[in-house]
Amino acid sequence: MEEPSLLLSLLPFLLTTLTFFFAIPISRRKGKGVGFAAWCLIPFLTPFILFHLVSLTDKSVLDRLAALEGKTS
């Protein structure tokens, strides 16, 4: 049996790394830290963590809402 190609051997690592670098800006925009995006490095949790991050409200929207509530109170 012959050895797999180098690209094929690195494919899981590359996919995990790209997903992680995709999750970092999303987690910062949502007001979560990079540590929260690090949960995407666990293969079976990645889709659930990404779905949770995408479904959160942006931090800027929450800040503007808090400012509006402060003005009316």
Residue, then its C-alpha position, 0 to 999 in steps of 0.5 A: m500500500e502506498e503512502p498518501s500524499l502530503l496534502l491529503s495527510l494535512l487536510p484535517f489539520l488545514l480544515t480545523t485551522l481554517t475553521f478556527f481562524f473563521a471563528i475568531p472574528i465572529s466570536r470577537r464581534k459577538g463579545k466572546g473571547v478567543g477562548f470561546a472560539a478555541w472550542c471549535l478545535i474539538p472536532f465534534l463540537t465545531p458545528f454546534i459552537l459555530f451555530h451558537l456563535v452565529s446565532l448570538t446578537d452582535k455586541s454593538v447592537l447590545d451596547r446600543l440597546a443598553a444606551l437606549e435603555g439608559k436614556t429612557s430610564 
